[in-house]
Amino acid sequence: MEGQSITRDQALRILQSPANELLSLLDAAFTVRRKYFGFQVRLHVLRNARSGGCTEDCGYCSQSVRASEGAAPQYSLQSRAEIVAGALQAHKMKAIRYCVVSSGRTLSNPDLGEICETIRQIKAEVPIQVCLSMGLLTPDQAAQLKAAGLDRYNHNLETSEWHFPHLCTTHSYADRVSTARIAKMAGLELCCGGLLGAAETREDRVDLAFAIRAVGADSIPVNFLDPRPGTPFQAYPRLKPGDALRALAMFRFVHPATEIRIAGGREACLGPMQALALYAANSMFTEGYLTTPGQGYATDMALLTAAGFEVGELTQA
Ligand code: SF4
């Protein structure tokens, strides 16, 4: 309750806890969540501004070169007008943050310039926080994005350092940590989370939670593998809902005061248990993900209001 983390041993024991303790666990997580975030749920809207054709080999991703042809839509960077229009739409949905994502290892110089102008226009016209997720960053790129008015940069650690080569070999865990630190050093807020259900162990999940704490994340998206046809991970079994909820509770106890978001794969993994996830998490994406649709804004709103939650305002971002 004072903002400190539990120990690694306690975190692991949470992940090993039996089904008959799950509701007690979520109740305890909710006590912490309520202290810092009340009943509010911060909405985020994603925009995939460029899809497919990525040189990286992330085994879960349908935009990778390793995925089969047709696994994900392929298009180049969307126009400034399209991306700004998306920000306005997100604001109308009461999202506090608009998360613009681009496939690829890093931003090219021309794309960086265009994205900086797009950020400037959004910040001038739409009252919404802007987060960008566009791959590895150099200090100079981060400084340019900060100068353009960017609020936050997303770069996930994905899993533990030891398990990371199972997910990706074209860049390293150290590359990911470096970009997370570069974003923080540039004065950007850091969104840094991971993926659960990609054949990692419980110990890997604990390592991920503590590694995210070590890089000083301001926001933690927790994704659940929704195996995509045409990817190397297509036959992986989905994480069981109970294990997803235990992991969210563990993340809450390691990061008591940090924004935790139920992210990609939420509907597919948790199904009718989605509302329970909000007893640990305090944020969610609505209106779908990068390459998969969600259950829709109206259904998301019905879900959170039926459980007694309310949409968070921009002033609480
Ligand atoms: S997760 Fe990102 S870096 Fe990895 S293949 Fe997909 S688009 Fe590329």
py3Dmol code that shows the C-alpha trace and the ligand (Angstrom):
import py3Dmol

protein = """\
ATOM      1  CA  MET A   1       0.000   0.000   0.000  1.00  0.00           C
ATOM      2  CA  GLU A   2       3.018   2.311   0.413  1.00  0.00           C
ATOM      3  CA  GLY A   3       4.123   1.833  -3.191  1.00  0.00           C
ATOM      4  CA  GLN A   4       6.827  -0.752  -2.590  1.00  0.00           C
ATOM      5  CA  SER A   5       7.150  -4.046  -4.400  1.00  0.00           C
ATOM      6  CA  ILE A   6       6.652  -7.510  -3.033  1.00  0.00           C
ATOM      7  CA  THR A   7       9.670  -9.850  -3.223  1.00  0.00           C
ATOM      8  CA  ARG A   8      10.451 -12.165  -6.126  1.00  0.00           C
ATOM      9  CA  ASP A   9       9.616 -15.154  -3.950  1.00  0.00           C
ATOM     10  CA  GLN A  10       6.223 -13.697  -3.078  1.00  0.00           C
ATOM     11  CA  ALA A  11       5.616 -12.915  -6.756  1.00  0.00           C
ATOM     12  CA  LEU A  12       6.338 -16.494  -7.736  1.00  0.00           C
ATOM     13  CA  ARG A  13       4.075 -17.850  -4.999  1.00  0.00           C
ATOM     14  CA  ILE A  14       1.231 -15.679  -6.326  1.00  0.00           C
ATOM     15  CA  LEU A  15       1.632 -17.309  -9.739  1.00  0.00           C
ATOM     16  CA  GLN A  16       1.577 -20.743  -8.082  1.00  0.00           C
ATOM     17  CA  SER A  17      -1.492 -20.042  -5.940  1.00  0.00           C
ATOM     18  CA  PRO A  18      -4.463 -22.430  -6.181  1.00  0.00           C
ATOM     19  CA  ALA A  19      -7.791 -21.713  -7.863  1.00  0.00           C
ATOM     20  CA  ASN A  20      -9.620 -21.478  -4.548  1.00  0.00           C
ATOM     21  CA  GLU A  21      -7.486 -18.428  -3.645  1.00  0.00           C
ATOM     22  CA  LEU A  22      -8.013 -16.571  -6.916  1.00  0.00           C
ATOM     23  CA  LEU A  23     -10.827 -14.295  -5.743  1.00  0.00           C
ATOM     24  CA  SER A  24      -8.983 -13.482  -2.505  1.00  0.00           C
ATOM     25  CA  LEU A  25      -5.926 -12.633  -4.583  1.00  0.00           C
ATOM     26  CA  LEU A  26      -7.904 -10.313  -6.854  1.00  0.00           C
ATOM     27  CA  ASP A  27      -9.550  -8.704  -3.842  1.00  0.00           C
ATOM     28  CA  ALA A  28      -6.111  -7.931  -2.413  1.00  0.00           C
ATOM     29  CA  ALA A  29      -4.924  -6.573  -5.779  1.00  0.00           C
ATOM     30  CA  PHE A  30      -8.063  -4.450  -5.954  1.00  0.00           C
ATOM     31  CA  THR A  31      -7.326  -2.952  -2.533  1.00  0.00           C
ATOM     32  CA  VAL A  32      -4.007  -1.679  -3.909  1.00  0.00           C
ATOM     33  CA  ARG A  33      -5.454  -0.648  -7.276  1.00  0.00           C
ATOM     34  CA  ARG A  34      -8.260   1.269  -5.545  1.00  0.00           C
ATOM     35  CA  LYS A  35      -5.810   3.246  -3.409  1.00  0.00           C
ATOM     36  CA  TYR A  36      -4.015   4.634  -6.466  1.00  0.00           C
ATOM     37  CA  PHE A  37      -6.679   4.640  -9.172  1.00  0.00           C
ATOM     38  CA  GLY A  38     -10.063   4.317  -7.497  1.00  0.00           C
ATOM     39  CA  PHE A  39     -12.675   2.806  -9.788  1.00  0.00           C
ATOM     40  CA  GLN A  40     -11.345   4.536 -12.887  1.00  0.00           C
ATOM     41  CA  VAL A  41     -10.325   2.787 -16.068  1.00  0.00           C
ATOM     42  CA  ARG A  42      -8.078   4.688 -18.451  1.00  0.00           C
ATOM     43  CA  LEU A  43      -8.965   4.054 -22.066  1.00  0.00           C
ATOM     44  CA  HIS A  44      -6.321   3.882 -24.776  1.00  0.00           C
ATOM     45  CA  VAL A  45      -6.902   3.615 -28.513  1.00  0.00           C
ATOM     46  CA  LEU A  46      -4.318   2.024 -30.779  1.00  0.00           C
ATOM     47  CA  ARG A  47      -3.618   2.952 -34.369  1.00  0.00           C
ATOM     48  CA  ASN A  48      -1.478   0.781 -36.589  1.00  0.00           C
ATOM     49  CA  ALA A  49      -0.042   3.529 -38.761  1.00  0.00           C
ATOM     50  CA  ARG A  50       2.063   1.134 -40.830  1.00  0.00           C
ATOM     51  CA  SER A  51       1.439  -2.567 -41.082  1.00  0.00           C
ATOM     52  CA  GLY A  52       3.519  -5.538 -42.168  1.00  0.00           C
ATOM     53  CA  GLY A  53       6.837  -5.907 -43.941  1.00  0.00           C
ATOM     54  CA  CYS A  54       8.879  -5.901 -40.751  1.00  0.00           C
ATOM     55  CA  THR A  55      12.439  -7.195 -40.995  1.00  0.00           C
ATOM     56  CA  GLU A  56      12.369  -8.460 -37.404  1.00  0.00           C
ATOM     57  CA  ASP A  57      11.525 -12.071 -36.600  1.00  0.00           C
ATOM     58  CA  CYS A  58       9.265 -11.833 -33.540  1.00  0.00           C
ATOM     59  CA  GLY A  59       7.612 -15.261 -33.524  1.00  0.00           C
ATOM     60  CA  TYR A  60       4.238 -14.032 -32.259  1.00  0.00           C
ATOM     61  CA  CYS A  61       3.825 -11.236 -34.783  1.00  0.00           C
ATOM     62  CA  SER A  62       1.909 -11.509 -38.048  1.00  0.00           C
ATOM     63  CA  GLN A  63       3.697  -8.397 -39.362  1.00  0.00           C
ATOM     64  CA  SER A  64       7.096 -10.104 -39.313  1.00  0.00           C
ATOM     65  CA  VAL A  65       8.949 -11.374 -42.367  1.00  0.00           C
ATOM     66  CA  ARG A  66       8.705 -14.811 -40.756  1.00  0.00           C
ATOM     67  CA  ALA A  67       4.913 -14.781 -40.960  1.00  0.00           C
ATOM     68  CA  SER A  68       3.129 -16.245 -44.000  1.00  0.00           C
ATOM     69  CA  GLU A  69       2.068 -13.969 -46.797  1.00  0.00           C
ATOM     70  CA  GLY A  70      -1.329 -12.491 -46.006  1.00  0.00           C
ATOM     71  CA  ALA A  71      -0.978 -13.016 -42.246  1.00  0.00           C
ATOM     72  CA  ALA A  72      -1.413  -9.274 -41.682  1.00  0.00           C
ATOM     73  CA  PRO A  73      -2.428  -6.290 -43.824  1.00  0.00           C
ATOM     74  CA  GLN A  74       0.483  -4.607 -45.599  1.00  0.00           C
ATOM     75  CA  TYR A  75       0.510  -0.844 -45.984  1.00  0.00           C
ATOM     76  CA  SER A  76       3.034   1.963 -45.732  1.00  0.00           C
ATOM     77  CA  LEU A  77       2.904   4.860 -43.278  1.00  0.00           C
ATOM     78  CA  GLN A  78      -0.547   6.409 -43.242  1.00  0.00           C
ATOM     79  CA  SER A  79      -0.992  10.066 -44.049  1.00  0.00           C
ATOM     80  CA  ARG A  80      -0.835  12.787 -41.451  1.00  0.00           C
ATOM     81  CA  ALA A  81      -4.524  13.529 -42.025  1.00  0.00           C
ATOM     82  CA  GLU A  82      -5.512   9.901 -41.402  1.00  0.00           C
ATOM     83  CA  ILE A  83      -3.499   9.673 -38.185  1.00  0.00           C
ATOM     84  CA  VAL A  84      -4.807  13.024 -36.887  1.00  0.00           C
ATOM     85  CA  ALA A  85      -8.373  11.974 -37.694  1.00  0.00           C
ATOM     86  CA  GLY A  86      -7.790   8.846 -35.619  1.00  0.00           C
ATOM     87  CA  ALA A  87      -6.738  11.000 -32.663  1.00  0.00           C
ATOM     88  CA  LEU A  88      -9.968  12.966 -32.871  1.00  0.00           C
ATOM     89  CA  GLN A  89     -11.979   9.752 -33.005  1.00  0.00           C
ATOM     90  CA  ALA A  90     -10.113   8.398 -29.974  1.00  0.00           C
ATOM     91  CA  HIS A  91     -10.848  11.598 -28.057  1.00  0.00           C
ATOM     92  CA  LYS A  92     -14.541  11.261 -28.874  1.00  0.00           C
ATOM     93  CA  MET A  93     -14.404   7.784 -27.324  1.00  0.00           C
ATOM     94  CA  LYS A  94     -13.051   9.341 -24.102  1.00  0.00           C
ATOM     95  CA  ALA A  95      -9.636   7.786 -24.580  1.00  0.00           C
ATOM     96  CA  ILE A  96      -6.986   9.626 -22.624  1.00  0.00           C
ATOM     97  CA  ARG A  97      -4.214   8.339 -24.837  1.00  0.00           C
ATOM     98  CA  TYR A  98      -3.768   7.672 -28.531  1.00  0.00           C
ATOM     99  CA  CYS A  99      -1.092   5.078 -29.259  1.00  0.00           C
ATOM    100  CA  VAL A 100       0.370   5.279 -32.743  1.00  0.00           C
ATOM    101  CA  VAL A 101       2.305   2.215 -33.812  1.00  0.00           C
ATOM    102  CA  SER A 102       4.439   1.414 -36.817  1.00  0.00           C
ATOM    103  CA  SER A 103       5.870  -1.940 -37.858  1.00  0.00           C
ATOM    104  CA  GLY A 104       9.609  -2.086 -38.358  1.00  0.00           C
ATOM    105  CA  ARG A 105      12.921  -2.188 -36.510  1.00  0.00           C
ATOM    106  CA  THR A 106      13.238   1.581 -36.232  1.00  0.00           C
ATOM    107  CA  LEU A 107      12.107   4.865 -37.810  1.00  0.00           C
ATOM    108  CA  SER A 108      13.777   6.097 -40.985  1.00  0.00           C
ATOM    109  CA  ASN A 109      14.787   9.767 -41.043  1.00  0.00           C
ATOM    110  CA  PRO A 110      12.002  10.819 -43.455  1.00  0.00           C
ATOM    111  CA  ASP A 111       9.391   8.946 -41.392  1.00  0.00           C
ATOM    112  CA  LEU A 112      10.715  10.481 -38.179  1.00  0.00           C
ATOM    113  CA  GLY A 113      10.262  13.963 -39.629  1.00  0.00           C
ATOM    114  CA  GLU A 114       6.744  13.190 -40.788  1.00  0.00           C
ATOM    115  CA  ILE A 115       5.806  11.630 -37.449  1.00  0.00           C
ATOM    116  CA  CYS A 116       7.141  14.675 -35.582  1.00  0.00           C
ATOM    117  CA  GLU A 117       4.914  16.949 -37.694  1.00  0.00           C
ATOM    118  CA  THR A 118       1.970  14.618 -37.100  1.00  0.00           C
ATOM    119  CA  ILE A 119       2.539  14.757 -33.322  1.00  0.00           C
ATOM    120  CA  ARG A 120       2.685  18.569 -33.473  1.00  0.00           C
ATOM    121  CA  GLN A 121      -0.626  18.699 -35.304  1.00  0.00           C
ATOM    122  CA  ILE A 122      -2.359  16.296 -32.920  1.00  0.00           C
ATOM    123  CA  LYS A 123      -1.123  18.197 -29.876  1.00  0.00           C
ATOM    124  CA  ALA A 124      -2.321  21.476 -31.422  1.00  0.00           C
ATOM    125  CA  GLU A 125      -5.766  20.187 -32.352  1.00  0.00           C
ATOM    126  CA  VAL A 126      -6.818  17.334 -30.067  1.00  0.00           C
ATOM    127  CA  PRO A 127      -6.805  17.213 -26.245  1.00  0.00           C
ATOM    128  CA  ILE A 128      -5.275  13.781 -25.964  1.00  0.00           C
ATOM    129  CA  GLN A 129      -2.009  12.290 -24.789  1.00  0.00           C
ATOM    130  CA  VAL A 130       0.102  10.754 -27.545  1.00  0.00           C
ATOM    131  CA  CYS A 131       2.175   7.597 -27.264  1.00  0.00           C
ATOM    132  CA  LEU A 132       4.328   6.236 -30.042  1.00  0.00           C
ATOM    133  CA  SER A 133       5.591   2.708 -30.596  1.00  0.00           C
ATOM    134  CA  MET A 134       7.968   2.651 -33.543  1.00  0.00           C
ATOM    135  CA  GLY A 135      10.829   0.342 -32.648  1.00  0.00           C
ATOM    136  CA  LEU A 136      14.353   0.930 -31.459  1.00  0.00           C
ATOM    137  CA  LEU A 137      15.328   4.527 -30.659  1.00  0.00           C
ATOM    138  CA  THR A 138      18.560   6.491 -30.715  1.00  0.00           C
ATOM    139  CA  PRO A 139      19.006   9.374 -28.260  1.00  0.00           C
ATOM    140  CA  ASP A 140      18.713  11.835 -31.159  1.00  0.00           C
ATOM    141  CA  GLN A 141      15.422  10.321 -32.351  1.00  0.00           C
ATOM    142  CA  ALA A 142      14.051  10.411 -28.806  1.00  0.00           C
ATOM    143  CA  ALA A 143      15.059  14.054 -28.432  1.00  0.00           C
ATOM    144  CA  GLN A 144      13.318  14.978 -31.695  1.00  0.00           C
ATOM    145  CA  LEU A 145      10.119  13.203 -30.627  1.00  0.00           C
ATOM    146  CA  LYS A 146      10.191  14.915 -27.242  1.00  0.00           C
ATOM    147  CA  ALA A 147      10.688  18.298 -28.912  1.00  0.00           C
ATOM    148  CA  ALA A 148       7.681  17.602 -31.156  1.00  0.00           C
ATOM    149  CA  GLY A 149       5.497  17.209 -28.068  1.00  0.00           C
ATOM    150  CA  LEU A 150       5.350  13.433 -27.710  1.00  0.00           C
ATOM    151  CA  ASP A 151       4.155  12.418 -24.240  1.00  0.00           C
ATOM    152  CA  ARG A 152       5.111   8.773 -24.057  1.00  0.00           C
ATOM    153  CA  TYR A 153       7.052   6.088 -25.912  1.00  0.00           C
ATOM    154  CA  ASN A 154       6.202   2.396 -25.869  1.00  0.00           C
ATOM    155  CA  HIS A 155       8.831  -0.283 -26.051  1.00  0.00           C
ATOM    156  CA  ASN A 156       8.045  -3.620 -24.448  1.00  0.00           C
ATOM    157  CA  LEU A 157      10.596  -5.959 -22.892  1.00  0.00           C
ATOM    158  CA  GLU A 158       8.157  -8.770 -23.819  1.00  0.00           C
ATOM    159  CA  THR A 159       9.562 -11.482 -21.537  1.00  0.00           C
ATOM    160  CA  SER A 160      12.548 -12.356 -19.373  1.00  0.00           C
ATOM    161  CA  GLU A 161      16.068 -11.826 -20.659  1.00  0.00           C
ATOM    162  CA  TRP A 162      16.585 -15.598 -20.766  1.00  0.00           C
ATOM    163  CA  HIS A 163      13.433 -16.371 -22.706  1.00  0.00           C
ATOM    164  CA  PHE A 164      13.731 -13.433 -25.108  1.00  0.00           C
ATOM    165  CA  PRO A 165      15.726 -15.306 -27.829  1.00  0.00           C
ATOM    166  CA  HIS A 166      12.767 -17.698 -28.080  1.00  0.00           C
ATOM    167  CA  LEU A 167      10.643 -14.738 -29.178  1.00  0.00           C
ATOM    168  CA  CYS A 168      13.107 -12.830 -31.340  1.00  0.00           C
ATOM    169  CA  THR A 169      16.647 -13.186 -32.676  1.00  0.00           C
ATOM    170  CA  THR A 170      17.033 -10.145 -34.936  1.00  0.00           C
ATOM    171  CA  HIS A 171      17.464  -7.809 -32.009  1.00  0.00           C
ATOM    172  CA  SER A 172      18.433  -8.467 -28.418  1.00  0.00           C
ATOM    173  CA  TYR A 173      16.944  -7.975 -25.001  1.00  0.00           C
ATOM    174  CA  ALA A 174      19.735  -5.476 -24.364  1.00  0.00           C
ATOM    175  CA  ASP A 175      18.535  -3.502 -27.416  1.00  0.00           C
ATOM    176  CA  ARG A 176      15.072  -3.343 -25.872  1.00  0.00           C
ATOM    177  CA  VAL A 177      16.350  -2.243 -22.466  1.00  0.00           C
ATOM    178  CA  SER A 178      18.505   0.382 -24.164  1.00  0.00           C
ATOM    179  CA  THR A 179      15.557   1.914 -26.030  1.00  0.00           C
ATOM    180  CA  ALA A 180      13.464   1.949 -22.850  1.00  0.00           C
ATOM    181  CA  ARG A 181      16.233   3.815 -21.039  1.00  0.00           C
ATOM    182  CA  ILE A 182      16.781   6.214 -23.967  1.00  0.00           C
ATOM    183  CA  ALA A 183      13.093   7.158 -23.915  1.00  0.00           C
ATOM    184  CA  LYS A 184      13.233   7.869 -20.184  1.00  0.00           C
ATOM    185  CA  MET A 185      16.452   9.862 -20.501  1.00  0.00           C
ATOM    186  CA  ALA A 186      14.837  12.035 -23.175  1.00  0.00           C
ATOM    187  CA  GLY A 187      12.130  12.956 -20.680  1.00  0.00           C
ATOM    188  CA  LEU A 188       9.430  10.853 -22.277  1.00  0.00           C
ATOM    189  CA  GLU A 189       7.107   8.744 -20.177  1.00  0.00           C
ATOM    190  CA  LEU A 190       7.872   5.080 -20.713  1.00  0.00           C
ATOM    191  CA  CYS A 191       5.243   2.508 -21.602  1.00  0.00           C
ATOM    192  CA  CYS A 192       6.898  -0.889 -21.201  1.00  0.00           C
ATOM    193  CA  GLY A 193       5.163  -4.227 -20.859  1.00  0.00           C
ATOM    194  CA  GLY A 194       5.234  -7.714 -22.199  1.00  0.00           C
ATOM    195  CA  LEU A 195       3.579 -10.765 -23.629  1.00  0.00           C
ATOM    196  CA  LEU A 196       2.247 -13.689 -21.598  1.00  0.00           C
ATOM    197  CA  GLY A 197       1.539 -17.143 -22.966  1.00  0.00           C
ATOM    198  CA  ALA A 198       4.549 -17.430 -25.301  1.00  0.00           C
ATOM    199  CA  ALA A 199       5.909 -20.622 -23.719  1.00  0.00           C
ATOM    200  CA  GLU A 200       7.549 -18.730 -20.853  1.00  0.00           C
ATOM    201  CA  THR A 201       7.783 -20.129 -17.334  1.00  0.00           C
ATOM    202  CA  ARG A 202       6.313 -18.549 -14.221  1.00  0.00           C
ATOM    203  CA  GLU A 203       9.839 -17.491 -13.303  1.00  0.00           C
ATOM    204  CA  ASP A 204      10.087 -15.676 -16.661  1.00  0.00           C
ATOM    205  CA  ARG A 205       6.898 -13.765 -15.791  1.00  0.00           C
ATOM    206  CA  VAL A 206       8.369 -12.726 -12.452  1.00  0.00           C
ATOM    207  CA  ASP A 207      11.643 -11.693 -14.142  1.00  0.00           C
ATOM    208  CA  LEU A 208       9.662  -9.601 -16.635  1.00  0.00           C
ATOM    209  CA  ALA A 209       7.738  -7.801 -13.895  1.00  0.00           C
ATOM    210  CA  PHE A 210      10.938  -6.900 -12.040  1.00  0.00           C
ATOM    211  CA  ALA A 211      12.831  -5.940 -15.214  1.00  0.00           C
ATOM    212  CA  ILE A 212      10.012  -3.536 -16.064  1.00  0.00           C
ATOM    213  CA  ARG A 213      10.318  -2.058 -12.588  1.00  0.00           C
ATOM    214  CA  ALA A 214      14.077  -1.668 -13.084  1.00  0.00           C
ATOM    215  CA  VAL A 215      13.643   0.435 -16.244  1.00  0.00           C
ATOM    216  CA  GLY A 216      11.142   2.697 -14.484  1.00  0.00           C
ATOM    217  CA  ALA A 217       8.040   2.114 -16.582  1.00  0.00           C
ATOM    218  CA  ASP A 218       5.227   4.630 -16.173  1.00  0.00           C
ATOM    219  CA  SER A 219       2.724   2.342 -17.842  1.00  0.00           C
ATOM    220  CA  ILE A 220       2.630  -1.419 -18.328  1.00  0.00           C
ATOM    221  CA  PRO A 221       0.658  -3.072 -21.128  1.00  0.00           C
ATOM    222  CA  VAL A 222       0.132  -6.769 -20.468  1.00  0.00           C
ATOM    223  CA  ASN A 223      -0.536  -8.693 -23.675  1.00  0.00           C
ATOM    224  CA  PHE A 224      -1.846 -12.244 -23.845  1.00  0.00           C
ATOM    225  CA  LEU A 225      -0.759 -14.351 -26.809  1.00  0.00           C
ATOM    226  CA  ASP A 226      -3.604 -14.762 -29.268  1.00  0.00           C
ATOM    227  CA  PRO A 227      -1.842 -17.186 -31.637  1.00  0.00           C
ATOM    228  CA  ARG A 228      -2.000 -15.756 -35.139  1.00  0.00           C
ATOM    229  CA  PRO A 229      -2.330 -18.027 -38.165  1.00  0.00           C
ATOM    230  CA  GLY A 230       0.797 -17.921 -40.283  1.00  0.00           C
ATOM    231  CA  THR A 231       3.161 -17.143 -37.405  1.00  0.00           C
ATOM    232  CA  PRO A 232       5.667 -19.524 -35.767  1.00  0.00           C
ATOM    233  CA  PHE A 233       3.583 -19.371 -32.587  1.00  0.00           C
ATOM    234  CA  GLN A 234       0.296 -20.211 -34.302  1.00  0.00           C
ATOM    235  CA  ALA A 235      -0.173 -23.555 -32.519  1.00  0.00           C
ATOM    236  CA  TYR A 236       0.605 -22.325 -29.015  1.00  0.00           C
ATOM    237  CA  PRO A 237      -2.199 -22.932 -26.515  1.00  0.00           C
ATOM    238  CA  ARG A 238      -3.842 -19.861 -25.048  1.00  0.00           C
ATOM    239  CA  LEU A 239      -2.969 -18.888 -21.514  1.00  0.00           C
ATOM    240  CA  LYS A 240      -5.642 -20.043 -19.080  1.00  0.00           C
ATOM    241  CA  PRO A 241      -7.765 -17.153 -17.731  1.00  0.00           C
ATOM    242  CA  GLY A 242      -6.839 -17.987 -14.135  1.00  0.00           C
ATOM    243  CA  ASP A 243      -3.122 -17.768 -14.952  1.00  0.00           C
ATOM    244  CA  ALA A 244      -3.665 -14.451 -16.743  1.00  0.00           C
ATOM    245  CA  LEU A 245      -5.449 -13.071 -13.656  1.00  0.00           C
ATOM    246  CA  ARG A 246      -2.730 -14.342 -11.305  1.00  0.00           C
ATOM    247  CA  ALA A 247      -0.131 -12.636 -13.489  1.00  0.00           C
ATOM    248  CA  LEU A 248      -2.068  -9.350 -13.452  1.00  0.00           C
ATOM    249  CA  ALA A 249      -2.339  -9.502  -9.663  1.00  0.00           C
ATOM    250  CA  MET A 250       1.395 -10.202  -9.418  1.00  0.00           C
ATOM    251  CA  PHE A 251       2.116  -7.205 -11.669  1.00  0.00           C
ATOM    252  CA  ARG A 252      -0.070  -5.030  -9.422  1.00  0.00           C
ATOM    253  CA  PHE A 253       1.846  -6.077  -6.294  1.00  0.00           C
ATOM    254  CA  VAL A 254       5.216  -5.451  -8.003  1.00  0.00           C
ATOM    255  CA  HIS A 255       3.977  -2.124  -9.433  1.00  0.00           C
ATOM    256  CA  PRO A 256       1.413  -0.864  -6.909  1.00  0.00           C
ATOM    257  CA  ALA A 257       1.118   2.697  -8.215  1.00  0.00           C
ATOM    258  CA  THR A 258       1.814   2.179 -11.924  1.00  0.00           C
ATOM    259  CA  GLU A 259      -0.737   2.133 -14.719  1.00  0.00           C
ATOM    260  CA  ILE A 260      -1.313  -1.492 -15.779  1.00  0.00           C
ATOM    261  CA  ARG A 261      -3.241  -2.082 -18.987  1.00  0.00           C
ATOM    262  CA  ILE A 262      -4.981  -5.205 -20.213  1.00  0.00           C
ATOM    263  CA  ALA A 263      -3.819  -5.220 -23.817  1.00  0.00           C
ATOM    264  CA  GLY A 264      -3.740  -7.453 -26.886  1.00  0.00           C
ATOM    265  CA  GLY A 265      -5.426 -10.838 -26.630  1.00  0.00           C
ATOM    266  CA  ARG A 266      -7.597  -9.686 -23.711  1.00  0.00           C
ATOM    267  CA  GLU A 267     -10.878 -10.902 -25.158  1.00  0.00           C
ATOM    268  CA  ALA A 268      -9.449 -14.138 -26.579  1.00  0.00           C
ATOM    269  CA  CYS A 269      -7.670 -15.092 -23.360  1.00  0.00           C
ATOM    270  CA  LEU A 270     -10.030 -13.877 -20.646  1.00  0.00           C
ATOM    271  CA  GLY A 271     -13.402 -14.148 -22.367  1.00  0.00           C
ATOM    272  CA  PRO A 272     -16.185 -13.699 -19.795  1.00  0.00           C
ATOM    273  CA  MET A 273     -13.595 -13.101 -17.048  1.00  0.00           C
ATOM    274  CA  GLN A 274     -12.405  -9.782 -18.535  1.00  0.00           C
ATOM    275  CA  ALA A 275     -14.088  -7.675 -15.857  1.00  0.00           C
ATOM    276  CA  LEU A 276     -12.115  -9.507 -13.155  1.00  0.00           C
ATOM    277  CA  ALA A 277      -8.904  -8.313 -14.797  1.00  0.00           C
ATOM    278  CA  LEU A 278      -9.879  -4.721 -13.984  1.00  0.00           C
ATOM    279  CA  TYR A 279      -9.621  -5.507 -10.286  1.00  0.00           C
ATOM    280  CA  ALA A 280      -5.852  -5.603 -10.820  1.00  0.00           C
ATOM    281  CA  ALA A 281      -5.392  -3.524 -13.990  1.00  0.00           C
ATOM    282  CA  ASN A 282      -6.608   0.071 -14.270  1.00  0.00           C
ATOM    283  CA  SER A 283      -6.420   0.623 -18.015  1.00  0.00           C
ATOM    284  CA  MET A 284      -7.505  -1.032 -21.232  1.00  0.00           C
ATOM    285  CA  PHE A 285      -7.271  -0.681 -24.978  1.00  0.00           C
ATOM    286  CA  THR A 286     -10.592  -0.356 -26.708  1.00  0.00           C
ATOM    287  CA  GLU A 287     -11.541  -0.698 -30.369  1.00  0.00           C
ATOM    288  CA  GLY A 288      -9.095  -3.441 -31.189  1.00  0.00           C
ATOM    289  CA  TYR A 289      -5.409  -4.033 -31.619  1.00  0.00           C
ATOM    290  CA  LEU A 290      -2.753  -3.838 -34.309  1.00  0.00           C
ATOM    291  CA  THR A 291      -3.846  -6.716 -36.501  1.00  0.00           C
ATOM    292  CA  THR A 292      -6.918  -8.083 -34.736  1.00  0.00           C
ATOM    293  CA  PRO A 293     -10.278  -6.512 -33.908  1.00  0.00           C
ATOM    294  CA  GLY A 294     -11.479  -6.239 -30.326  1.00  0.00           C
ATOM    295  CA  GLN A 295     -14.993  -6.897 -29.118  1.00  0.00           C
ATOM    296  CA  GLY A 296     -15.962  -3.265 -29.852  1.00  0.00           C
ATOM    297  CA  TYR A 297     -16.275  -0.017 -27.929  1.00  0.00           C
ATOM    298  CA  ALA A 298     -19.915  -0.510 -26.896  1.00  0.00           C
ATOM    299  CA  THR A 299     -19.207  -3.937 -25.440  1.00  0.00           C
ATOM    300  CA  ASP A 300     -16.154  -2.614 -23.609  1.00  0.00           C
ATOM    301  CA  MET A 301     -18.194   0.225 -22.110  1.00  0.00           C
ATOM    302  CA  ALA A 302     -20.948  -2.173 -21.041  1.00  0.00           C
ATOM    303  CA  LEU A 303     -18.353  -4.443 -19.451  1.00  0.00           C
ATOM    304  CA  LEU A 304     -16.678  -1.793 -17.354  1.00  0.00           C
ATOM    305  CA  THR A 305     -19.817   0.043 -16.268  1.00  0.00           C
ATOM    306  CA  ALA A 306     -21.593  -3.215 -15.322  1.00  0.00           C
ATOM    307  CA  ALA A 307     -18.675  -3.993 -13.015  1.00  0.00           C
ATOM    308  CA  GLY A 308     -18.959  -0.549 -11.372  1.00  0.00           C
ATOM    309  CA  PHE A 309     -15.953   1.085 -13.054  1.00  0.00           C
ATOM    310  CA  GLU A 310     -15.922   4.487 -14.761  1.00  0.00           C
ATOM    311  CA  VAL A 311     -13.879   5.962 -17.592  1.00  0.00           C
ATOM    312  CA  GLY A 312     -10.863   7.975 -16.401  1.00  0.00           C
ATOM    313  CA  GLU A 313     -10.453  11.599 -17.437  1.00  0.00           C
ATOM    314  CA  LEU A 314      -7.486  13.201 -19.201  1.00  0.00           C
ATOM    315  CA  THR A 315      -6.596  15.197 -16.085  1.00  0.00           C
ATOM    316  CA  GLN A 316      -5.780  11.931 -14.345  1.00  0.00           C
ATOM    317  CA  ALA A 317      -3.380  10.750 -17.041  1.00  0.00           C
TER     318      ALA A 317
END
"""
ligand_1 = """\
8
SF4
S 6.611 -7.080 -32.969
Fe 7.272 -5.167 -33.972
S 9.483 -5.490 -34.331
Fe 8.591 -7.532 -33.948
S 8.048 -8.331 -36.005
Fe 6.202 -7.320 -35.187
S 6.305 -5.229 -36.031
Fe 8.354 -6.108 -36.210
"""
view = py3Dmol.view(width=600, height=400)
view.addModel(protein, "pdb")
view.setStyle({"model": 0}, {"cartoon": {"style": "trace"}})
view.addModel(ligand_1, "xyz")
view.setStyle({"model": 1}, {"stick": {}})
view.zoomTo()
view.show()
